[in-house]
Amino acid sequence: MKNDRWQEVSDILDTLLTLPKEKQLTYLEDNFGGDQQLVQEVKDMLKAISESEKEAFLTGTHAQKRTLLAQFSKSTDHKLPQEQLLGEKVGPYQIEKLIAEGGMGNVYKAERVDGQFEQTVAVKFINHRNVNESIIQRFRQEQKILANLNHPNIASILDGGITESGFPYLIMEYINGRPIDEYCNRNQLNVKQRLRLFRKVLRVIDYAHSKLVVHRDLKPNNIFVMADGTVKILDFGIAKLLDDESAENPLLTQTGQRLWTPHYAAPEQVLERPSQLQTDVYAAGILLYRLLTGCTPYNFDQKSLHEIEATILKETAPLPSQIVSANKEFSYVKNFGQPKQQIERTLKHELDAIACKAIRKEPDDRYSSISSFLDDLERYQKKLSVSAVRDGIIYRTRKFMLRNRKPLSYAAAVLLIIGSMVAYYTVQLNQQRRAAEAEAEKATQISGYLSNLFAQNYPENAKGEDISASQLLDQGIKQLNSLDGQPEVQAAMLNLFAHIHQNIEELDTADSLAQKAIQVAQSQNEENSSQLASSFHTLALVERGRGNYDKSIEYFNRSLELEGPTNTPADSNYAARLSALAYVLRLDNNLDEAAQKNKEAITIQKRLYGETNIELAESLYIQASILRVLGRFEEALKYQLDSYNMVKELVEPPHPGLSANLSNLALLMERTGDYAAAEKYSRQSLEMNIQLYGENHSEVASSLRNIASSLNLQNKHAEALPYLERALDVVKKAFPSTHLHWAYTYNDLGNTYINLEQLEKAEPLLLKSLEIKRTSLGEKHLSVTATLNNLAELKKRKGEMDEARDYLQQSLEVRTEILGEGHEETKEVVQLISKLGD
């Protein structure tokens, strides 16, 4: 080959060797395809280089190693020549700056400067002061491993070789990202988002393990995340090939060499035992700790190497939730975007168990593989039982109910009630032992009854049948007859099932069960006032759901009379019932009494719980709704935001408390004129309600109406109409035609048709709405005035001014009596009348 031809081939080779192998031939054909002889000569050279690399660089002979070491020994300063390297060229790349320092080498950022195309790479050199045969062996091992790992989430190797000065180097993909823990904190990822990112990491490690590669140095600085969320795993400098007989030879694992990072090192690494798949499981578990808590489980500050090793080998790691609870320095709101207490609650139990299993001292006690670690996290995400938690009837039942959240709705509360009962009676045993022992026994009997019920219906026990939530509840009710000899337990279970059916809006069934619970409780020689109070409370909720507010108030008062304040922890029930009564009083327009009752509830709850509690948050929400109706919007907004922020701190979405708060915020935004914000909150509430209850539920219908209301106020009447039609469809499936939800939906549809100038469609809907409201609520109710006002507007547009005035006069009379002459809504009606003229 002539010199000029050789130079041309050489230049092309310089370019090709910087590209990934799969792109080399494409680049060659695209740029030089017109000269097939040149293309073939380059291909021949590429093949020769490839064979040479396999024979020499990757598996060099001892003689070659000695030669290489001799080259290094000629150096005089034995330090990595950082200053000398900056600005120097390696192939077509110019070294720009040092970007990382590691145990075996430093990494530099470099730019391609040969004019072929722009490219940024990372160049890794052996640390000059540490050069020895084992380092060179590991360097070659890394190149061998990376050459065999072809994965988009593993930083790829582009080239490798030895400089003229004798420095081995690797040219690698440059990753413009941040360590995973820093990425999570800077972007305020919450626990759910961090778990999603961590599962991506596990999938990449699982791929490496499928290629029989153990990383052995997993830590945040070796796991980068790019701006778009792409994960990249770096630095396989001490990785091990499980099927490579030389992988554990003395050159790679010399005694005394610390090839691990203390915070992430597994016990077997400390003991210098062979690494295995579970070594990466351990490091991944420590990484999970850091992502979920903001720190690693062990504190090595001011500890000697001997103390660090003893900690890794002997100390039991605290639970992640315990670390969060005790950590006073780390700002969880700043870094997670979540309150500390909420994170702690999320971690307790399952995530605690998963993280702890991953970092057990003995490899065989950990997850057997990264794949099984990943499987447990994915089961957790799907609300399935996880292997890290010891199997138990209550745990499996809880997971079953969470998976079936939509069909069961609030039925999942059964287990929370059982847990609360057991916890409550445990505390009470220390205060009132004799009486409490009987109650604790009752709680145990209830727990056993439900445990047996659910155990019969697990997939392995159901004989292939798909047991639905409603079938499960029906079966439970039928089996209640087996408790005839235990009246206290039977009454408690009847009321429990009544409460479940009330929550899933099967009101007739709930009514029947609660009435029977009362009969059983009253039949006992010693009437159980606490049980009766609970049953009357359930009946009150049933009547509230039916729109029978007078009856609901009567039952609430009966419940409060049976179980009044005691100045003990039992007052939590009394306060919750007071607050529930206040809510119905507000619905029934008894606003002053509602505010007084609810303030009393809030006072008790603050005494019992301090400033943060879910029941207190509900009472604050109710107070906000009362103040909103009273027109005291600024006060209402304060209570509303306090409630909303408290619920956000205490629970994970979706949650009924969050959706209710969003709905109330929407109504407040409407009253203060921010219609776009109202629409946003209503849409968020709708999304959450569908997650909680499914498509056909009163809360979904309410959210749909609220969205339509916000759209109407923005003059988007045509957009509002489909939401109301959908709401009506939900109401038709869920309620009898005399229910108030029909009236509310008819009223809103009628108003929308008026705005669309479809008056003939509007009038029958509004008249029907007025009829249902007056039948259910009576003549003097604020909801009645809303329909009267809409009828007035309809008559006005039809030119029937006398009838319009008559409707407005009826509305004014009711609003004046309930709200007073100075209320804004009363003044609004006065203005409407004045606009009609004489």
N, C-alpha and C positions, 0 to 999 in steps of 0.2 A: 504494500500500500504506500503510495507516495506521501511525502511529508504534508503537503497541503490537504490531501484527502484525509490523512490521519488527524490533522488538526480539526477538520470539519466534524469527523466522527467523534473526536474527543469533546468538542464543545457541546455537541448534541447529547452525549452521554452525561456530561456534567449537569445538564438540565434534567434529563430523564431520572437520574438517580435521586433527585430531590422530590420526585413525585411518588405518590402511592403506587405500588406495583400494578394495581388494576387500571391505572390511568396512563401508564407509560406507553403502551402500544397505541392507544387512541391518540395521544399527543403526537406520536411519531408519524402515524398515518395521516392525521389532519394537516401537519405542517410540512411533511417531506414525502408524501405519497406519490408525487410526480417522478421521483427518482427511486425506483424500486431496488436498484442495486445498492444505493446508499442505505435504504431502509434495511435491507438484508444484512449489510455489514454491521449496522448498529445492533440489530437483533443478535447477531453472532457474538458481539462483544458483551451484550447484556447477559447472554447465557453463560459466557466464560466467567464474568464477574460473579454471577450468582453461584456457580459451582465453586469458585475460589473462596467466596465468603463462607460457604458451608464447610469447606475443608479447613480453612485457616482461621478466620475471625471467630466463628462460633465454636469451633471445636479444635482450637489450635494445639499443637504438640507442645510437650514440655520444653523442647529446644526453643520454640518460638516464644514461649512464656519467659524463658530466661533471657532471650534477646530483648524482649520488651522491657523487662525489669532492669536490664542493664542500661537501656536508653534512659529510663527514669533516674537511675542512680547518678547519671552525669549531671543532673541538676544541682545547683549550689545552694538555693535558698529553701527548698523543701516546703514552700508555701504555695497555695494556689495563686498563680500570677494574675490576680484580678485586674490590676492596673495594666498589665501587659496585654491582656486579652481584649479589653475595651477598645473598639475601633479596628481590631484585627479581623481578618477574613478566614472563614472555614468554608472551603468550596466557594459557591456563589453567594455566601451569606456573610454579612458584616455584624460582628458582635456589638450590641448597643448598650445593654446594662444587665447587671446581676438581678435576677428576680427571685431566686430561692437558694438556700443553703441546706444541704442534707448531710447525713452521716457519711455517705460514700462519695458524694459529688455535689458540685454547684451547678445551677441552671441559669442560663443567660437567655435574654431575648435577643433575637437577631433578625435582620431584614435582608431580603434578597436584593442584590445590587448589580446583577449582571445584565439588567435591562430586558430580560426575557418576559417577565411579568412580575407583578408585586406579590410578595408572600412574606408573612411573618411566621417565624418558627421559634421553637425553644431548643437550645443546644445544651446538652448535659455533658460536663467534663468530670473525670475522676478528680477528687480532691488530692492535690499534689502531695500534701504532707502525709496523707494516709496510704499512699500507693504501696501495695504489696501484692503478692500473688493471689491472695484470697479476694482482694478488692477487684482485681482484674477479672478473676473468675466470675464474681457476682455481676460485674458489668456485662460480661458476655452472656451470662445467664439471663439478664434482663432483656438484652436484645433478642435472645432466642425466644423468650416467653412472649414478648410483644409482637414478634413476627408471626406467632401462632394465634394471637388473639385479634380477631377481626370483628370488632363490635363498635357501633356508633357512639357508645358511652364510655369507651376506653380510649385514652389519648393514644393516637397511633404513632408508630415509628416510621420516619421517612427515609432515613439513611443512617449510616454509622461508619466509623473508621478510626484511624489514628493520625493525628497531626504530624507534621514534619518534626515537631519538637518531641514527639513521643507521647502525646496525650490522647488516650482513647476518648471518643465522644459519640454521642447519639444525637441525631437531629430528629426532633419530635414535633408533633402538632402543638401549636401554641394555643393555650386555653385562656381566653379573656373572661375570667369569672372570679368568683369569690369562694373561699372555703364554705362548706355547707352550713356550718353553724352561724357564720357571719351573714351569709345570704338570708337565712331564716330570720335573724334578728333585725337586719336592716329593712326587710320587707314585712316585718311584723306578722309573720305567718302564725296562725293559731295552731292548736294541737292537731286538729283534723288535717290541715294543710301540711304540717310537718310530717305526719304519718304517711301521707300520700307521697311526699318527696322521698322519704326513707324507704318506702316500698320499691321505688325506682332503683335506689342504690342496691337493695337486696337482689333485684332481678339481674343487675349487672354482675354482682359477685357470684350469683348462681351460675351465670354463663361461664365465668372464669373457672368455677369449680367443675363444670361439665367438661372443660378442657384439661382437667386435673391440675389446675393452677391454684395454689393458696397464696393470697397476697401477703399476709403476715405483718403488715404495717398499716392497717386501716385506721384512719384518723381524719379529722376535718381537713387538715392541710393537704391530704391526699385525695380528697373528694371535693371537686369544685362544681359550682353551679353557675351556668352562664345566665345572662340577663333574661333570656327567653325561658328559663327553667330547665334547660338541658343539663343533665348530670354528666360529669366526666371524672372517671377514676384515673388517678395518676400514680406514678412512682412504684413500679414493680421491682425496685432495686434489690429487695430481699425476698422476693417471691420464690416459691418452691414448686417445682414440677413433681407431682406425686409419683409419676411413672418413670422418673429419671433416676437411675441408680446412683448417679453422682450428686444428686440434689442435696444429700446430707453428708457429703464427704467433708473432711476436715477443713478444706479450703473455704467452705461456705459456712461452717458452724464451729469455728474455733472457740474453745472454752475461754471465757473472759470477755469475748466480744459482745457488746450490747447492741444487738441489731433490732431492738424493739423500742417503742416509745412507752415509758412507764405507765402513763395513765390508761393506755389501751392494751397493755401486754397481758396475755393469758398466763395463768400459773405454770403451764407446761413450758412456756418460753422462759420464764424465770428459772425453772428447774433445768433448762437446756435439754428438754426432751424433744423428740421429733414433733414437728408441727403437723396438724391434720386439719380436716375441714372445720372442726369445731373451734379451732384457733381463730379463724375468721368470724365464726358465730359469736365468740366472746367479744372480740373487738367491735363487731357490729352492735352487740348489746350495750357496750359502754357508749358507743356513738348514739344509740337510741336514748340512753340516759341523758346525755348532753343536750340532745335536741328537745327532749321533753321537760327538762328541769333547768337548763341554762348552765349546768356544770356536770362534772364527772362524779361518780359515787364516792370516791376516796379523796381525801385531802392529803397531798404530799408536801405541803409547805413546811419548810424547816425540818424535813426528814432526811436522814442519811439513806444511802442506797440499801443498806441492810434493813432499815426500818420500812422502806418502800417495799422491798421483797417480802418481808413478813406480813405487811398489810395485804398484798395481793394474794398471798398463800393462805392466810388464816382469817382475816376479818370478813364478817358478813356485811354485804353492802346494805345500806338503808333502802327502803322502798322509794321509788321516785316521788310519790305523793308526800312522803315524810321529808324529803329533801326540799321540795317546794314549800312545805309548811314552815320549815326551819330557816329557810334562806331569807335573811333580812336585807341583803345588799343588792340582790339582782332585781331590776325593775321588770316585772312580768307584763304590766300594761304597756310599757314602752317597747318591749321586745316581742311580745306575743300578741299585743292588741287585745288581751283578755285579762280580767282580774285574777289575782293570785288564787282566790278561793275557788273560782270556777275551774281553773286548771287542776287544782288539787282534787276536786271532786271527779273530774274526768279521768284522772290517772288511777284513782283508787280501784282496787280489785283487779280488773282484767289487765290493764296496761302495767300495773305494778307487777302482776304475776308473770306477764310475758317478758318484761325486761329482766326480772330476777332469774327466770329460767335460762335466759341466754348467757348469763355471766356466772353460772354455778362453777364451783372450783374444779370439779372433775369433768373432763370432756364428755364422758358418757351420760352425765346428768343434764347436759345442755340439750338444745335442739340437735337432732342427729345431723341436720344439714341446714344450709341457708334456705333451702326450699321449704322445709317444715317450719322454720321461723317465719318465712313469708306467708305461708299458709295460715298460721295462727293470726297474723295481723289482718289478713284478708277476711278471715272468719269473724274477727272482731268488728271489722268495718261493715260486714253484712249482718251483724247482730246475731251471729251463730255462736254456740258455745266454743270455747278455746281450750286447747289441750293443756295449757299452762295452769288452768284453774282445776282444782280437784273436782271431779264430777259429783254433783249433789242434786237432790230433787228440787230444792228451791231455786238453785242456780239455773238448772235446765229449764224449769218452768218460766223463770223470768226471761230467758233468752227466747223461748217459744213465743211469749206474749209480745215481746218487742218486735220480733219478726213479723207478727201479725197485727201491727199497730193499727192499720186501717180497718180491717174487719172487726177487731176487738175494741177499737177506740179506747175508752177509759178502762176497759177491763184489766189492763195492766196494773191499774191502781190497786187491785186485789193484793198483790204481793207486797206492795208498799204499805198497805194497811196492816197486813200480817206482821211485817217487820216492825212497824211502829208500835203495834200492840205488844209484841214480845219485848221490845226495848222499854216501852213505858212501864210494863209490869215488872220488869227487872229492877228499874229504879224504885218503883213503889214498894217492892219487897223490903227495902231497907227502911222505909218510912212507916208502912202500915202492914206489917208482915202477915197477920192472920187473914185479914180481908183480901189482901193482894194475892196471897197464895192461891186462893180460889179463882181469882180472875186470871192469874198466870196459867193455871191449869186449863181454864176455858180457852185462852189464847192458843195453848199447845194443841188442844183438841181441834180447834178451828184449822190450825196449820196442818195438822195431820189429815183432816178431812179433804182439804184442798189439794194437798200433796198427792193423796191417793187418786183423786179425781183426775189430775193432770197426768199422773204417771200412766193411767190406763190409756191415755190418748197420745203418747209419744209414738212416732212412726214405727218404732220396733215393736210396739205393743198393740198397734191398731189393726194388725192383720191385713195390711195393704190398703185399708180404707183411708181416704183423705178426710180427716175430721175438721170441720169448719168451726169457726169461733162460736156461731150461734148454736151449733149442735153441742159444743162443749158446755155452754151455759145451760141449755135445755137439760142435758144429762145431769148437770150438777143440781138443778132444781128438783128433778125427779128423785134424786137420791137423798133429798132432805128428809124424807119420811123415815129414813134409817136413824134419825136423831130424835125420834119421839120421846125416848127416855131421858133426853138431855135438853130440857126446854131452854135453858140459857144459851147453850150453843146453837140450838135450832133457831131461836129468835135472832141471834147475831148473824147467822148465815142467811136467813131470809132477808134481813135488812141489807146485808152485804150484796146479795144478788139483786135486790131492788135498786140499790145505788148504782150498780153496774148498768142495769137496763135503763135507768133514768139518764145516765150519761150518754148512752147510745140512742137516746130518744125513742125507746120503746116504752112509752109512758103508761099505757094500760097495764102491761106486765109489771112494771115497776110499782104502780099503784096497788095492784093485787097482792104482790109480795110484801110490801110495806104494811098493808092492812093486816095481813096474816101474822107478820112479825109482832104487831101491836097486840093481836089477840093472844098469841103465845105468851108474850111478856106479861100481859094482864092476868093470865090464867094461873100464874104462880102464886103460892101462898104469900111470899114476900115480893111485892111488886118491884121490879128492877127499874128505878127511875132513869138511870143512865141509858139503859137499852131503849126504853120508851122515848126518851128525848131524841135519840139517834133516829128512831123510826119516824117520829113526827117531823124531824128535820128533812128526811128523805121525801116524805109526803109533800112538804112545803116546796121542795125543789120540783117535784112532779107537777104541782099546780102552777108553779111559775112557768114551767115549760109549756103548759097548756094555755097560758095567758090569763088564768084565773087568779088575779092578784089578791083579791079580798080573801079567798080561801087560803092562798099561800101565806099571807100575813097571819091569819088565824093559826095555822099549823106552826109557823115559826114561833109565835108567842107561846103556844103550848109547850114546845120544846124548851124554850128559855125558862118557863115556869118550873119545869121538871128538874132542870139541872142549872141552877143559878151560879153566880160567882162564889168562889171558895177561897180566893187568895192563895191558891196552890197551882202547880203546873196543870191541873185539870182545867183551869180557866182558859186554856187554849181552845177547847171545844166551845165554851161559852162565847169567847171573842169571835170565833169564826161564824157562829150562828147569828150573833149580833150584826156582823158585817153583811152576812147574806140577807138578813131581814132588811137592813138599810138599803140594799140594792133593789129589793122588791118595792119598798116604800118609795124609792125614787121612780121606779117604773109606774107606780100608782099615783104619782104627783104629790105625795106627802113629803115635800122636799125638806122642810125644817126638821121634822121628826127624823127623816133619813140621815141628815147631817149630824144630828145629836147622837143617834145610835151608833153611827159609824165612828165618830170621834171617841166614844167610849171604848169601842173595839180597838181602835188604834192605840189608845192609852194602855190598855191591858197588854196588847201584843208587844209594845215597846218595853214594858216592864218585864215581860217573859223572855223576849228574844234579843233585846238591844235594838240596834238600828238596821239590822239586815236579816230578813226572813221572808219566805215565800208567801206566808199568810198575811204578813204585814204589807207586803207589796200589793196583794189583792185588795186589801182595805184602802190603801192609798189610791189605787185605781178607781175604786168605787167613790171615794171622796172627790176625785177629779171629775167623775161623771156627774155627780150631784151639783158641784160648783159650775160645771159647764151649762147645765140646764138653768141654773139660777142667773146665768149671764156674767158670772165672775171669772172671766176667761184667764186673766193673769194668774190668779190663785190656782185655778184649775190646771193650768199648764205646769206650774211648779209641782203640784202633787203628781201629775201625769208623768213628768220626766223622772221624778224620784222613783216612782213605781217601775217605769220602764228600765231605768238603769239598774235598779235592784234586781229585777228579774233576769236581765242580761248577765249580771254578775253571778247569779245563782244557778242558772240552767243552760243547757245546750239547746239550740233550736233543732227541730220545731218544738214549740211548747205552747200550750193554751194561754199561759200568762203573757207570752210575747205577742201572740196574734191578737189577743184582746187589747193589749196596750197600743199596738199599731192601729187598730180600728178606732180606739178612742182618740189617738193623736190625729187621725184623719178628720174626725168630726170637729176637733178643736181648730184644726187648720182651716176647715170650711168656715167656721164661725168668725175667724179672724181675717178671712179674705184670701188666704194663701191656697188657692184651689189646686195648683199644680202639686204642691207638697201633699195636700190631702189625697190626691189621686195616687201619688207614689206610695204613701203609707197603706192605702187600701189595697193596692196591688200586692204589696209585700204580705199583708194579712191574708189575702186570698190564697197566695201560693202556700203559705204555712198551714192554713186551714185545710186545704186539699191534702197536704201531706199527713195531717193529723187525723182527719175524719173521712177522707174519701170525697167523691164528687157530690153526693146527695146528703147534705147536712145543713141544718139551719144556719150554722156559722158561715158556711160557704155562700148560702143565699144572701146573708147580711153583707158579706164582703162584696158580692156582685152588685148589690144595690148601692153600696157606698161608692164604688167605682163609677157607677152610672150617675150618681148625684154629683160627684166632682166634675164629670164630663159635662153634665147639663149646665153647671155653674160656669163652665168655660165656653158655653154656647156650642158644644159639640154634641148636639142632640141625636144626630144620626148614629154617632159612635156609641152613645149611651144605650140605644134601643136593644142591641143584641145581648148586652149584659143583663138587662131586665127580663128579656125573654128567657134567657138561660136560668135566671133566678126563679122565675115562675115555674119552669120545668122542674127545678129542684124541689120547690114548695109542694107542687102537685104530687110528687113521689113520697114526700116525707110527712105531710100533714093533711088532716081532713079539711074540707073546703070552708069550714067556719073558723079556722085557726087565724090568729092575728097575723101570721106571716103572709097569708093570702092578702089580708087588708093592706099591709105595708107595701107589698109588691104591686097590687092593683093601684094604689095611690101613686107610686113612683112611675108606673107605666102611664097612668092617666096624665100626669104632669108632663112627661116626655112627649106624648101625643099632642098635648096643647102646644108645646113649643114647636112641634113639627106641623102645626096647623091642621092636624087630623082630629078635629073636634068631635066628630061622630063616634070615633073609636074611644075617645077619652071619657065621655060622659058616663056610659054604663059601668066602666071600671071604677070611676070615682064614687058613683052612687053605691056600688057593691062594697067598696072599701069602707064608706061611711057606715053602712048597715052593720058590717062585722065589728067595726070598732065600737059603735054605740052598744051593741049587744054584749060585747066582752068587757068593755072598759067603762061603760056608762056615758051619759051625755057630756059630763064635765071632765075632760081629759085633754091634755095638750096634744096628744097624737090625733085626736078628733079635729082639733083646730087646723092642723096641717091640711087635712082633706077638705075642710070647709073653705079654706083659702084657695085651694086649687079649683074647687067648684065655682068660687066667685070669679076667678080669672077666666074660666071657661065661659061663664054667663056673660061676662063683660065683652069677650071677643065675639060672642054671638049677638051682642047688642041688647041683651036682656038685663038692663041695669038694675031694675028693682029686685030681681032675684039675686043678682050679684051682691047688692047691698044687704039683703037679708042674710045671706051666708056669712058675710063679714061681720055683721052685728052679732050673730051667734058666736063667732070666733072671738070677738072682742070681749063678750060677756065672760066666757070661760077663762081667757088669758088674764083678764083683770082680777078675777076671783083667785086664781092660782098664783099668778106672778106679781100682781100689783100694777097700778097705773104707770109707774116709772120704769118698768122693765122694757128693754129694747124690743122684745118681741110683741109686747102690747102696743108700744108706740108704732111699730111697723103696721099693725092692723089699722090703727087710727089714720095713718097716712094713706093707706089703700082706700079707706072709705072717703077721705077728703078728695082723692083723685077722681072719684066717680061723679062728683058734683051733686047738685040738687036734683 
